[in-house]
């Protein structure tokens, strides 16, 4: 059975960006199909490198980097919350899994 990896994709102002949560690998693309293809390719290259260099440390993406990744997904209508509020809205549509 092939291992599955979880990806998060966001749209920035200029392009789509994707990260693989388990491997901390990222990719960019001009549209969803392009970023998906590029992330799959990046994951495959990373896994090949791990086979060739078994001492490579594999670690999931740290929480603070996920938060930084998501910061660019604030809705355009977002305004700073009133004093004392800490909840910030994000537009997260789906989190696909890739084999």
PyMOL commands that set and color helices and strands:
alter all, ss='L'
color gray80, all
select helices_A, chain A and resi 32-52+63-71
alter helices_A, ss='H'
color red, helices_A
select strands_A, chain A and resi 5-11+16-20+25-29+97-98
alter strands_A, ss='S'
color yellow, strands_A
deselect
rebuild
show_as cartoon
